[in-house]
């Protein structure tokens, strides 16, 4: 069936106060980015929704592009008919007939045009009666219908909604500031990035790379993870930080049990420096409480000491099974399980401290040229615009 328009409804944004318009504008920009190359459609910013005038474009072409855009609660395809009762009845019949396996329905009419001759209740009855007379094997169910046909009477026309596609909700990316995501090659950190983006944060990713101990395939895996995250929030930058010399120094000078703790402290220091340079207000990680030695409360407390930036851990209360399920849903799991190690697996101690002390970590770091290692790592940062990398790859295919 050919639909005339697609209505994008807001969710949580509708609850905002005086700054609501800025959220609307940001969401409009995110939607526009996804459909910019589809020339025939028109985007219209309304008071309580965004309208996509389809102009004969299949609505599925649009929903496939924007189904991952945060801030959209639902996408509703509609036909537009005249305000005459006969046109509304016929339109509702066509919308229901289009669906498969519909045995129960409900008509939900409302009048934005309060001067319309019929009340919403009368319109429900008139349209419902018409459907029952002209369709076999369907009945009305006002509580749990297979299909709820929504009718919206406006000033000069009426929308009749058919297909309803659920959105991902949340807040539009770009409405809540910037966060640096510490992106390893594992399962957890991409999910953490997704969750931060769902709350409106713009993310830039940081990856610590340790050649020759980690190879280019490990780096490509992270680039592919970043490209997957990018579809949820527009362009994304990936900062690849050379970390070999820092890791070798930590291996040589720190006691084995504290190597992981000191390595994480070094990473967090570097991440904070880069966050300041990139004007990011926080750092996000994929840590889950108690999952590994570096993620106990004692470890987090000792590691966090080195930064004044807030460290966000959106997965802190989730277990591994839940994280894996989320990774599969967002499309990062199959990439994350590629058998290429990241730097966190290098020089892994046999028995890392699960309750490291701050004062001990500080004492062991006295043997390390911390500032020198940080400056060296930051001087070698490779910044990749993931959107351009993706475009270049598509050009080759």
Secondary structure, 3 states (H helix, E strand, C coil): CCCCEEEEEECHHHHCCCCHHHHHHHHHHHHHHHHCCCCCCEEEECCCEEEEECCCCCHHHHHHHHCCCCCEEEEEEEEEECCCHHHHHHHHHHHHHHCCCCCEEEEEEEECCCCCCCCHHHHHHHHHHHHHHHCCCCEECCCCCCEEEEEEECCCCEEEEEEEEECCCCECCCCCCEEEEECCCCCHHHHHHHHHHHECCEEEEEEEECCCCCCHHHHHHHHHHHHHHHCCCCCCEEEEEECHHHHHHHHHHCCHHHHHHHHHHHHHHHHHHHHHHCCCCEEECCCCCCCCHHHCHHHHHHHHCCCCCEEECCCCCCCHHHHHHHHHHHCCHHHHCCCCCCHHHCCCCCCCCCCCCHHHHHHHHCCCCHHHHHHHHHHCCEEEEHHHHHHHHHHHC
